[in-house]
Amino acid sequence: MTATTFATNAPGSDIAEPTATDKRVLLLKPRGFCAGVVRAIDIVKIALETFGAPIYVRKEIVHNRFVVDELAAKGAIFVDDIDQVPSGMRVIYSAHGVSPAVREQSKERKLKVIDATCPLVTKVHVEAIKFAKQGYSLILIGHRDHDEIEGTLGEAPDVTQVVSSVEEVQTLQVPDPEHVAYLTQTTLSLDEARDIIQALKDKFPKIAGPHSQDICYATENRQTAVKNVAHQADLVLVVGSNNSSNSNRLVEVSQNLSTRSYLIENSRAIDSVWLDGVSTVAVTAGASAPEVLVEDVVAYLKDRGFGSVEEVEVMPENVRFGLPPEIVQAIQSAPGTTPATV
């Protein structure tokens, strides 16, 4: 994919300064793919190139329909359950992680496993195991229907409860109120998580938590960018899929600041009525949305008179994650068929 370079009004450039009446686009940065998403997509592509199709992937590798369709066209087969993968075949776990039960199923079916779980999600799993072994009741803050919560909950299901709101905290009951710990889904709204954590601390004054917050750097950075720019815009468009938690949170952040915001898969999802009376549109993208879709949205807006495009970098972001040992071993041993460690 070739990134679009947007002109800026640097000193000495021959580009005229926009007038106050020009319609403009504020293109937020950072936006789009995070390190965990880049890593997960690379893992699928490398596996396909190394072994050839088909490669099975449990759940959507990341929550974006464009990405999933693109990988499916290359030979990836996406399944909901491990029992849909033929015995002995190669399977990739999505970036959202899996429960120990899924790992056990894979072992029983003699599947060759490549784990694309985001390292920041793995961090939460490790914390859940640690707290459970120490005898804590565990409160997991997040959305029950999200793949990430399913995987983390599976690490210690007998001692873990999921809460999604401050109201739910009030009804929590645990065996020992002085021995409670909390963890969070990595893609929550910072404000939402803060309020729930405070409610937990009010209810359980001795509650323990992770040494560093579980909400990932990319989720925080994209929300911070929206907070910094939303007041300058009449409308915020967030590029991302409906089932992307972090993308939905970006919409909520903008709406909480009283700036209209919509989640869109691509430019075709834009209702032209939204642009009536609008002079400034801020555009961002969730951590699983590719840049090509952002470029598509910017082109749509340019065609409708938003001729000034300004990239607004709120903070630098240079995080990279290495490939997992499974994929490194797979590359080194190709075209062998030795199962990766589950």
C-alpha positions in Angstrom: 0.0 0.0 0.0 1.3 3.4 -0.9 0.7 6.1 1.7 -0.7 9.4 0.6 1.5 12.4 1.3 -0.6 15.5 2.1 0.6 19.0 1.4 1.3 21.3 4.2 1.7 25.1 4.1 5.4 25.1 5.1 7.3 28.4 4.9 8.5 29.0 1.4 6.0 26.7 -0.2 4.0 28.0 -3.2 0.7 26.6 -1.7 -1.6 29.4 -0.7 -2.8 29.6 2.8 -6.5 28.4 3.0 -9.0 31.1 3.7 -11.4 31.1 6.6 -14.2 29.9 4.3 -12.3 26.9 2.9 -13.7 23.5 3.9 -11.0 21.5 5.5 -10.1 18.0 6.7 -8.0 17.5 9.9 -6.3 14.1 9.5 -5.5 12.9 13.0 -2.2 11.2 13.7 -1.6 8.6 15.2 -4.4 6.7 13.5 -5.1 3.3 12.0 -2.9 0.2 12.4 -1.2 -0.4 15.8 1.8 -2.6 16.2 -0.3 -5.6 17.3 -2.5 -5.4 14.2 0.5 -5.0 11.9 2.1 -8.1 13.5 -1.0 -10.2 13.3 -1.6 -9.4 9.6 2.1 -10.0 8.8 1.8 -13.4 10.5 -1.0 -14.5 8.3 0.7 -13.2 5.1 4.0 -14.9 6.0 2.2 -18.1 6.8 0.5 -18.1 3.4 3.7 -17.3 1.6 5.6 -19.9 3.5 3.2 -22.8 3.4 0.7 -21.9 0.8 -3.1 -21.9 1.1 -5.2 -22.8 2.9 -4.2 -21.4 6.3 -7.0 -21.5 8.9 -7.5 -18.5 11.2 -9.7 -18.7 14.4 -12.0 -15.7 14.4 -11.2 -12.5 12.5 -7.5 -12.0 12.7 -8.3 -8.3 13.5 -11.7 -6.7 13.6 -11.9 -5.2 10.2 -13.9 -6.6 7.3 -11.6 -5.1 4.6 -8.5 -6.8 6.1 -10.3 -10.1 6.6 -11.7 -10.2 3.0 -8.2 -9.3 1.6 -6.6 -12.2 3.5 -9.4 -14.6 2.6 -8.7 -13.8 -1.1 -5.1 -14.9 -0.5 -6.2 -18.2 0.9 -6.9 -17.7 4.6 -10.0 -19.5 5.9 -11.6 -17.9 8.9 -13.5 -20.1 11.3 -15.4 -19.5 14.5 -14.4 -22.7 16.3 -11.3 -24.9 16.4 -13.5 -27.9 15.6 -14.0 -26.4 12.1 -10.3 -26.8 11.4 -9.4 -30.3 9.9 -7.2 -32.4 12.2 -3.5 -31.8 11.6 -3.9 -28.5 9.7 -2.2 -25.2 10.5 -4.2 -22.6 12.5 -3.5 -19.0 13.5 -5.0 -17.5 16.7 -6.3 -14.0 16.2 -4.7 -10.9 17.8 -7.4 -10.9 20.5 -6.1 -14.1 22.1 -7.7 -17.4 23.1 -8.5 -19.3 26.3 -6.6 -22.3 27.6 -9.6 -24.5 26.5 -9.0 -23.5 22.9 -5.3 -24.3 23.2 -6.2 -27.7 24.6 -8.6 -28.3 21.7 -5.9 -27.5 19.3 -3.5 -29.9 20.9 -6.1 -32.7 20.9 -6.7 -32.1 17.1 -2.9 -32.1 16.5 -3.1 -28.7 14.9 0.0 -26.7 14.0 -0.5 -23.5 15.9 0.8 -20.1 15.2 -0.2 -17.6 17.9 -0.8 -14.0 16.6 -2.1 -12.8 20.0 -1.1 -9.2 20.6 1.7 -9.1 23.2 -0.3 -6.5 25.2 -3.3 -8.9 25.4 -0.9 -11.7 26.5 0.2 -9.3 29.3 -3.4 -9.3 30.6 -3.6 -13.1 30.4 -0.4 -13.4 32.4 -1.8 -11.0 35.0 -5.0 -13.0 35.3 -3.1 -16.2 35.9 -0.9 -14.5 38.5 -3.8 -13.0 40.5 -5.8 -16.3 40.4 -2.8 -18.2 41.7 -2.5 -15.7 44.5 -6.1 -16.4 45.5 -7.7 -13.2 44.4 -11.2 -12.8 43.2 -10.8 -11.2 39.8 -12.9 -8.4 38.2 -12.4 -8.1 34.5 -13.5 -4.8 33.1 -14.7 -5.1 29.5 -17.4 -6.1 27.0 -18.7 -9.6 27.5 -19.2 -10.4 23.8 -15.7 -9.3 22.8 -13.2 -12.0 21.7 -10.5 -10.6 24.0 -12.7 -10.9 27.1 -13.6 -14.5 26.1 -9.9 -15.4 26.0 -8.9 -13.6 29.2 -11.9 -14.9 31.1 -10.9 -18.4 30.2 -7.6 -18.2 32.1 -9.4 -18.2 35.5 -13.2 -18.6 34.9 -14.0 -19.9 38.4 -12.8 -16.7 40.1 -13.5 -14.1 37.4 -16.5 -11.8 37.0 -16.9 -9.4 34.0 -18.3 -5.9 34.6 -19.1 -3.4 31.8 -20.5 -0.4 33.8 -20.3 1.4 37.1 -23.9 0.2 37.8 -22.7 -3.5 37.6 -20.0 -2.8 40.1 -22.6 -2.0 42.8 -24.1 -5.5 42.6 -20.8 -7.4 42.7 -20.3 -10.0 45.4 -17.0 -11.7 46.2 -16.0 -14.3 48.9 -13.4 -11.9 50.4 -13.8 -8.2 49.8 -10.2 -7.6 51.0 -8.7 -10.0 48.4 -9.9 -8.6 45.0 -8.0 -7.6 41.9 -9.1 -6.0 38.6 -7.9 -6.1 35.0 -9.2 -4.4 31.9 -9.8 -5.1 28.2 -7.0 -3.4 26.2 -9.4 -1.5 23.9 -11.7 0.3 26.4 -12.4 4.0 26.6 -9.9 5.6 29.0 -12.7 7.6 30.7 -15.0 4.6 30.9 -12.4 2.4 32.5 -11.4 5.2 34.9 -14.9 5.5 36.2 -15.4 1.8 36.6 -12.0 1.4 38.3 -12.9 4.2 40.7 -16.2 2.5 41.5 -14.3 -0.7 42.2 -11.9 1.1 44.6 -14.8 2.7 46.4 -16.5 -0.7 46.9 -13.3 -2.6 47.6 -10.7 -0.2 49.1 -8.0 -2.8 49.1 -8.5 -3.9 45.5 -5.3 -4.7 43.6 -4.6 -3.9 40.0 -2.0 -4.3 37.3 1.4 -2.6 37.7 0.7 -0.6 34.5 -2.6 0.0 32.9 -4.0 -2.7 30.6 -5.5 -0.3 28.0 -3.0 -0.4 25.2 -0.8 2.5 24.0 -2.6 2.7 20.6 -6.1 2.9 22.1 -4.9 5.6 24.5 -3.1 7.6 21.8 -6.0 7.5 19.3 -8.4 8.6 22.0 -6.0 11.4 23.1 -5.7 12.6 19.5 -9.5 12.8 19.2 -9.7 14.7 22.5 -7.2 17.2 21.3 -8.8 17.9 17.9 -12.6 17.3 18.3 -13.2 20.8 19.5 -11.8 22.2 16.3 -14.2 20.1 14.1 -17.8 20.2 13.2 -17.8 16.4 12.5 -15.5 13.5 13.4 -15.4 10.5 11.1 -13.9 7.3 12.5 -12.9 4.7 10.0 -13.4 1.2 11.4 -15.7 -1.8 11.5 -18.7 -2.1 13.7 -17.3 -4.9 15.7 -14.0 -3.0 16.5 -14.1 -2.0 20.1 -11.4 0.6 19.9 -13.1 2.2 16.9 -16.4 2.5 18.7 -14.6 4.0 21.7 -13.2 6.8 19.4 -16.8 7.7 18.4 -17.8 7.8 22.0 -14.9 10.0 23.0 -15.9 12.6 20.3 -19.6 12.4 21.2 -18.8 12.9 24.9 -17.1 16.2 23.8 -20.3 17.2 22.1 -18.8 16.8 18.6 -20.9 14.8 16.1 -19.2 11.6 15.2 -19.9 8.5 13.1 -18.2 5.1 12.7 -17.8 4.3 9.0 -16.4 1.2 7.2 -15.4 3.3 4.2 -16.4 6.3 2.1 -19.6 4.6 0.9 -20.9 4.6 4.5 -20.9 8.4 4.6 -24.3 10.1 4.5 -23.8 13.3 2.5 -26.4 14.9 4.8 -23.8 14.8 7.6 -21.7 17.3 5.7 -24.5 20.0 5.4 -23.3 23.2 7.1 -19.9 21.5 8.0 -16.7 23.4 7.3 -14.2 21.2 9.2 -14.2 17.4 9.3 -11.7 15.5 11.5 -10.8 12.0 10.2 -9.2 9.2 12.2 -9.2 5.4 12.1 -9.4 2.6 14.6 -6.3 0.5 15.3 -7.5 -2.3 12.9 -8.4 0.0 10.0 -6.0 0.1 7.0 -4.7 3.5 5.7 -6.2 2.7 2.2 -9.7 3.2 3.7 -8.6 6.5 5.2 -7.3 7.7 1.9 -10.6 6.7 0.3 -12.5 8.8 2.8 -10.2 11.8 2.3 -10.7 11.5 -1.5 -14.5 11.5 -1.0 -14.3 14.6 1.1 -12.0 16.4 -1.4 -14.5 15.7 -4.1 -17.1 17.4 -2.0 -15.2 20.6 -1.5 -13.0 19.9 1.4 -9.9 20.9 -0.4 -7.6 21.7 2.5 -6.2 18.5 4.2 -4.0 19.1 7.2 -2.4 16.2 9.1 -2.4 16.9 12.8 0.1 14.9 14.7 -0.7 14.9 18.4 2.1 12.5 19.4 4.7 10.3 17.7 4.1 6.6 17.7 6.9 4.2 16.9 6.1 0.9 18.6 7.0 -2.3 16.9 6.5 -6.0 18.0 8.6 -8.9 16.9 7.2 -12.0 15.3 6.3 -14.9 17.6 8.6 -17.9 17.8 6.0 -20.0 16.1 6.2 -18.0 12.9 10.0 -17.7 13.1 10.3 -21.4 13.4 7.8 -22.0 10.7 9.8 -19.8 8.3 13.1 -21.6 9.2 11.6 -25.1 8.9 9.5 -24.5 5.7 8.5 -26.6 3.9 8.6 -29.0 6.8 5.5 -30.0 8.8 6.7 -30.1 12.4 3.9 -28.8 14.6 4.6 -25.6 16.4 4.4 -25.7 20.2 0.9 -25.1 21.5 
